[in-house]
Amino acid sequence: MRLDRLALSGFRNYDRQDVAFQDGVNILIGENAQGKTNILEAIFLLTGSRSWRAARRSELIRIGSENARIEAEIFSRERPFEINMALPPAGRGVTTVNGVRIKKQNQLSDVLRCVLFAPEDLSLLRDGAAARRRFLDTALCQLRPRYAELLSEYQRLIEHKTRLLRDEEKRESMLAVLPDFNERIAVIGSAVIGYRARFTDLLVPVCQSVYKDISGGREQLSMRYSTLSTIEDPTAPQEKLITSFFQHLDSHYEAELRLGQCLSGPHKDDLILEIDGKPCRSFASQGQTRSAALAMKFAERELFFRDSGEYPVLLLDDVLSELDVRRQSYVVEHTPGGQAIITCCEDTGRFQSGHRLFVENGKVW
């Protein structure tokens, strides 16, 4: 899987820019706030994923431009693809693959997959559960387009149910439709749980192996998926998950009415990580936290490769400057095997054979 060309128009601080990438390591070099991360953001959008930086699409559009456009030439599954993405400030955008308009953005993951590692990911273990759910969801949305549809529907159901729970004036009518909402939430939510649990089971041994390499075998990392207390085995058949889901909904029925919140569902789940039996979030040192975050990202990359036989494009957003020499060395040694696009403020020479591009004020050369 390889990104050969990227063209930006009206995107972030880019008026018009065409960038050619090579197979292997590509290094974007420039000072802060020049547009390096904007390039990675545009590439990440081509996977069908949402921006990890922008809350609104209008933030992606250059001031003075009516819309933004991203074009790309990609070699994937042994054939070339062209993606053309138009991003208006509001409403539905238009995306075509080889000239054919796609109906859903998650279809793009069949063409391009990326693993993104940004500085904020280094605190993945220290942050709240939402950050670790986002890690799972971002990977699964690319691996399984069906999961992206389930997750989107689940989020809409939870938002609608929350509005019903908080609408005191319509409480009686709400109680009449609540069982229907709970039934659909249990069906869709249990499917989300199943996907996450199975992905975690695949991730664990790979992540443990990577962490062992980074730590020199001195420590052991463990990981488990934590979901509803009524679900003993989140990888069980969906029918069993649905039954356990309903049990949790029933036990929290009065509390949900009282608090006006949805208390049951995968929107509360977490990924629990421990080092030598101690919770990472509470006891891990900064070095251990960063080693575990590295392990999670490189394990994700390996699972992508096992799924398709192609390495995803690895996007490293100025993470080398945040790592010590030993962890930098791990990244350098394990990046080969696929294409990587890396941003940094200065050329440290760590990647001796990388293709170097310089970025300044929305220009790349």
FENRABEL-V37119 format. One record per residue. PSI is psi in whole degrees, -180 to 180 (* if undefined). NEAR is the number of other C-alpha atoms within 12 Angstrom. Layout:
{{PSI NEAR} {PSI NEAR}}
//
This chain:
{{127 34} {134 38} {116 43} {-36 30} {142 27} {129 35} {129 34} {140 40} {119 35} {24 32} {120 42} {-121 38} {15 31} {124 36} {-68 26} {129 23} {135 31} {127 25} {131 34} {132 27} {156 33} {163 27} {153 28} {-144 31} {129 34} {130 38} {121 43} {116 40} {131 34} {163 28} {171 20} {151 20} {29 21} {-18 24} {9 33} {-51 38} {-29 41} {-35 40} {-45 46} {-38 40} {-43 36} {-42 48} {-44 49} {-36 39} {-28 41} {-11 44} {-6 43} {-1 39} {161 35} {157 27} {139 26} {0 28} {-32 20} {129 17} {-28 10} {147 16} {-31 26} {-24 24} {-20 25} {-15 37} {130 30} {140 27} {127 18} {-9 17} {145 22} {-33 19} {176 30} {153 36} {137 37} {127 43} {145 38} {148 40} {124 31} {141 37} {116 29} {144 28} {36 19} {26 13} {160 14} {150 20} {149 28} {126 30} {134 42} {118 34} {121 38} {128 32} {98 33} {162 26} {-25 23} {163 17} {-174 12} {135 16} {173 24} {126 25} {132 32} {148 27} {117 30} {40 21} {-5 14} {126 16} {133 19} {151 23} {-34 15} {140 23} {-29 33} {-12 33} {-21 30} {-24 40} {-14 39} {-15 33} {-48 38} {134 43} {141 48} {147 47} {119 47} {133 43} {108 41} {162 34} {-36 24} {-22 25} {-18 31} {-19 35} {22 31} {-37 37} {-26 39} {-27 29} {176 23} {177 20} {-28 25} {-35 20} {-40 26} {-34 36} {-40 32} {-38 28} {-49 37} {-47 41} {-39 37} {-43 37} {-47 42} {-33 42} {-31 37} {-39 40} {-39 37} {97 30} {-32 28} {-35 24} {-41 31} {-40 34} {-43 25} {-45 31} {-42 36} {-44 24} {-41 23} {-44 31} {-39 24} {-41 20} {-44 28} {-41 31} {-43 20} {-44 24} {-40 32} {-41 26} {-39 22} {-43 28} {-29 32} {-5 21} {93 20} {-35 17} {-25 12} {25 15} {-43 20} {-46 14} {-31 14} {-42 24} {-29 23} {-34 14} {-10 18} {-42 29} {-36 18} {-42 16} {-45 29} {-37 37} {-46 23} {-39 28} {-40 40} {-41 37} {-52 31} {-43 35} {-39 44} {-33 43} {-42 34} {-45 41} {-45 48} {-46 36} {-48 35} {-43 41} {-43 37} {-38 22} {-42 36} {-41 37} {-38 25} {-35 27} {-38 36} {-57 33} {-35 24} {-45 30} {-41 34} {-41 38} {-43 26} {-44 34} {-37 39} {-41 25} {-44 27} {-40 35} {-1 25} {22 17} {10 15} {-19 14} {160 23} {129 30} {135 37} {155 31} {140 34} {152 29} {127 36} {123 29} {-152 34} {141 34} {-23 24} {-9 24} {109 32} {-39 19} {102 25} {-8 35} {6 28} {165 20} {149 21} {-34 24} {-40 20} {-38 23} {-41 35} {-44 33} {-44 25} {-34 30} {-47 39} {-37 31} {-41 22} {-41 29} {-44 33} {-42 23} {-20 18} {12 24} {-54 23} {-39 17} {-38 17} {-41 25} {-41 27} {-41 16} {-17 17} {34 24} {152 26} {110 35} {-10 31} {127 34} {168 40} {-9 43} {-4 35} {0 26} {169 32} {162 32} {111 39} {123 31} {138 37} {148 29} {119 30} {40 20} {-1 17} {135 19} {129 24} {-39 32} {-32 28} {-33 19} {-14 18} {140 26} {172 20} {-40 21} {-42 25} {-40 38} {-43 34} {-34 36} {-42 43} {-40 45} {-42 43} {-44 48} {-42 41} {-43 43} {-43 41} {-27 42} {-41 36} {-44 41} {-43 41} {-39 34} {-36 32} {-43 35} {-43 23} {-31 17} {-39 21} {-14 23} {3 17} {138 27} {139 36} {163 48} {126 46} {121 43} {115 43} {110 42} {89 36} {38 33} {-24 31} {-36 34} {-18 24} {-5 26} {151 25} {176 18} {-41 17} {-43 20} {-33 31} {-42 26} {-38 20} {-45 27} {-46 34} {-43 28} {-28 18} {3 28} {-36 33} {155 24} {-14 22} {-172 30} {139 36} {139 42} {117 47} {136 43} {145 44} {157 36} {-28 27} {154 22} {106 25} {-11 19} {8 17} {-37 22} {96 30} {-30 15} {13 16} {152 27} {118 25} {133 30} {141 29} {137 26} {128 30} {121 23} {47 22} {22 30} {141 28} {134 30} {* 19}}
//
